[in-house]
Structure formats: C-alpha cells, structure tokens
Amino acid sequence: MNNKITFTNWKRIISCYQYSFLEFLAVNIDFFNNLLMKWRTPVFLKEIKMASVTSKDKVLHIGCGLFPTASIIIAEETKANVTGIDNNKIALKFAKKIVEKKKLSNLIRIEFGDGTTYDVKSFDVIFIAINVWPIDYVLKHLSSQIKKDARIVCRGVKWDMENIFRKKPLLDLYSIEKKTVNPKTHSFLLSLNS
C-alpha cells in the first residue's frame, strides 16, 4: 500500500474517534445537538447540490455514526430515501433513536453494514463520511458494484483524498468531477472511469 493511502487512513481513523465523541455529546445534550447540526448543515447542503440529489434518488450514507447528520439533512432537504450504514452496533442504536426522534423513519433506514462489503448496486448516490476507513478498500468495493451513472461524494481531511486519487489503483478507478472546500474538510464528487 502506498504511503499516501496509509497516511489518509490514519487521518480517517483519528477523525472517527473525534467525530464519535462529538456525536455522543450531540445525542445526549441538546445544546451539542443544535451545534453539530448548525456546523454540519452548510457542508452537507453543498454536497447535496454538488451531487444533484433529488427525491427520486436512492441514497446510501456509509459511516452514518451515532448522529446520522448527513442522512437527516439529505432526507429533510430532498425527500430522498436514505439508507445509513455503520459497522458499529452501538452507533446504530443511537442513530436509530435519533431518526425516530426526528420523525424521519419513513425516509431513513439505519442498518448494520460495512462499506467494504455492503451491496451498493441499487443506489444512485453514495455519501462516504470522513470517518470511513480503510477508504481505499471501500472505494475499490464500490467500483466493482455501483451503477455506471452513480454519484459518489467522498469527504476528506483537506486535500488528503485528492492526493490519493493521483496514485494507482484509485487513479485508474475514479475521476474527480467536482469538489467543494469547507473550513476543515473537502468533498469530492467522483465518477467511475470507463
């Protein structure tokens, strides 16, 4: 594995623990709930616009976490059906409660799943959270299963993702169609190379 991918995965692992702590606070304290939604909403709105998500799309959110903010905002803004997955069973219990509390169970399904093995064939748009790792394995898995016209939005810590897309094997699999720059993260709209 090349050093850029290894470094990127370590950054994503660290992000996983940082975001899990913030989400734990948000699940348990309304002040942090409101703060997290306010902080994340502009980022997710940019991503929704970048991927042209509509109510007709079937959306997958890989790495929904304890507080499935992206799933919530996507469902509220577009009325699309969203499936949020995570490979942490404790996170799933909290995420399901949040979805029920927000009265979005008709649009959001939360289930156990891992981005390296989950069946993604039926999804139109896939959002990959910043805390998902190993990102190279997830992206390789997606490339073997997604629809040709599926849109993937992958968030990274600054330019880390762009750097690994300049190297094989991801260079051969994906092209960056668009990107958005946020204060601490960058989001990339990816398409499969033909």
C-alpha positions in Angstrom: 0.0 0.0 0.0 1.4 3.4 -0.8 2.3 5.9 2.0 -0.3 8.5 1.0 -3.2 6.0 1.4 -1.8 4.7 4.7 -1.5 8.3 6.0 -5.0 9.1 4.8 -6.4 6.1 6.5 -4.8 7.1 9.8 -6.3 10.6 9.5 -9.7 9.0 8.9 -9.3 6.7 12.0 -8.4 9.7 14.1 -11.4 11.6 12.7 -13.6 8.6 13.5 -12.8 8.9 17.2 -13.1 12.7 17.2 -16.5 12.7 15.5 -17.8 9.9 17.6 -17.1 11.9 20.7 -18.9 15.0 19.3 -21.8 12.8 18.2 -22.0 11.2 21.6 -22.4 14.7 23.1 -25.0 15.6 20.5 -27.0 12.5 21.2 -27.1 13.3 24.9 -27.2 17.1 25.2 -29.5 19.3 23.1 -27.0 22.1 23.1 -24.5 19.9 21.2 -27.2 18.5 19.0 -28.1 22.0 17.8 -24.4 23.0 17.5 -23.5 19.9 15.5 -26.5 20.4 13.1 -25.6 24.1 12.6 -21.9 23.3 12.0 -22.6 20.4 9.6 -25.6 21.6 7.6 -23.7 24.0 5.3 -21.2 21.3 4.3 -24.0 18.7 3.6 -26.0 21.3 1.6 -23.0 21.9 -0.6 -22.6 18.1 -1.1 -26.3 17.6 -1.9 -26.1 20.4 -4.5 -22.9 19.1 -5.9 -24.3 15.6 -6.4 -27.7 16.9 -7.7 -29.7 14.7 -5.2 -33.4 14.6 -5.9 -36.4 12.9 -4.3 -36.1 10.2 -6.9 -32.7 9.1 -5.9 -31.9 6.2 -3.7 -29.2 7.4 -1.3 -26.6 5.5 0.7 -24.7 7.1 3.6 -21.7 5.0 4.5 -20.5 5.7 8.1 -23.6 7.3 9.5 -22.3 7.2 13.0 -24.1 7.9 16.3 -25.7 11.0 15.0 -26.6 10.5 11.3 -26.5 14.1 10.3 -25.9 13.6 6.6 -28.8 11.1 6.4 -31.1 13.5 8.2 -30.2 16.6 6.1 -30.4 14.7 2.8 -33.8 13.3 3.7 -35.2 16.7 5.0 -33.8 18.7 2.1 -34.6 16.3 -0.8 -37.2 13.9 0.5 -35.0 11.1 -1.0 -35.0 7.6 0.6 -31.7 7.3 2.5 -30.1 4.2 4.0 -27.5 4.9 6.6 -25.0 2.2 7.4 -22.3 1.8 10.1 -20.3 -1.2 11.3 -20.5 -0.2 14.9 -23.6 -1.7 16.5 -23.6 0.8 19.4 -23.6 3.7 17.0 -26.5 2.1 15.1 -28.7 2.0 18.3 -28.2 5.7 18.8 -28.7 6.6 15.1 -32.0 4.7 15.0 -33.2 6.6 18.1 -32.2 10.0 16.5 -34.1 9.1 13.3 -37.2 8.2 15.3 -36.9 11.3 17.4 -36.7 13.5 14.2 -39.7 11.6 12.8 -37.9 10.6 9.7 -38.3 6.8 9.8 -40.4 7.0 6.6 -37.4 8.3 4.7 -34.3 7.0 6.6 -33.4 3.4 7.2 -30.4 2.7 9.5 -28.8 -0.7 9.3 -25.6 -2.6 10.1 -23.2 -2.6 7.2 -19.6 -2.2 6.2 -18.5 -0.1 3.2 -16.1 -2.8 2.1 -18.8 -5.4 1.6 -22.2 -3.8 1.6 -24.4 -4.4 -1.5 -24.5 -1.0 -3.3 -25.9 -2.0 -6.7 -29.3 -0.3 -6.3 -28.1 3.2 -5.1 -28.0 6.3 -7.2 -25.9 8.4 -4.8 -23.4 7.3 -2.2 -22.1 9.6 0.5 -18.9 8.4 2.3 -18.3 10.0 5.7 -14.9 11.4 6.7 -14.6 8.7 9.4 -14.8 5.7 7.0 -11.7 3.6 6.6 -9.9 1.9 5.0 -11.0 4.3 2.3 -9.1 2.5 -0.5 -10.9 -0.8 0.2 -14.3 1.0 0.3 -13.6 2.7 -3.0 -12.4 -0.5 -4.6 -15.5 -2.3 -3.5 -17.8 0.5 -4.7 -16.1 0.5 -8.1 -16.9 -3.2 -8.6 -20.6 -2.8 -7.8 -22.1 0.7 -8.4 -24.3 1.7 -11.3 -22.3 3.3 -14.2 -24.1 6.6 -13.6 -24.0 6.5 -9.7 -22.6 9.6 -8.0 -20.2 9.2 -5.1 -19.5 12.0 -2.7 -16.4 11.3 -0.6 -15.3 13.7 2.2 -11.7 14.0 3.3 -9.5 16.0 5.6 -8.4 18.9 3.4 -6.5 17.6 0.3 -5.8 14.1 1.5 -8.3 12.4 -0.8 -7.2 14.4 -3.9 -3.6 13.2 -3.2 -4.6 9.5 -3.2 -6.6 9.9 -6.4 -3.4 10.8 -8.2 -2.0 7.4 -7.4 -2.8 3.9 -8.6 -5.0 2.0 -8.1 -7.6 4.8 -7.4 -6.3 6.8 -10.3 -7.4 4.1 -12.6 -10.8 3.7 -11.0 -12.2 7.2 -10.5 -12.2 10.7 -11.7 -12.9 13.8 -9.6 -15.8 15.6 -11.3 -16.2 18.4 -8.7 -15.0 19.4 -5.3 -16.2 21.7 -2.5 -13.9 23.3 0.0 -15.0 23.7 3.6 -13.1 25.0 6.6 -11.8 21.7 7.8 -12.8 19.2 5.1 -13.0 18.9 1.3 -15.7 17.0 -0.5 -15.2 15.3 -3.9 -17.8 14.2 -6.4 -16.5 11.0 -8.1 -17.3 9.1 -11.2 -16.1 5.8 -12.4 -13.6 5.8 -15.2 -14.9 3.9 -18.3 
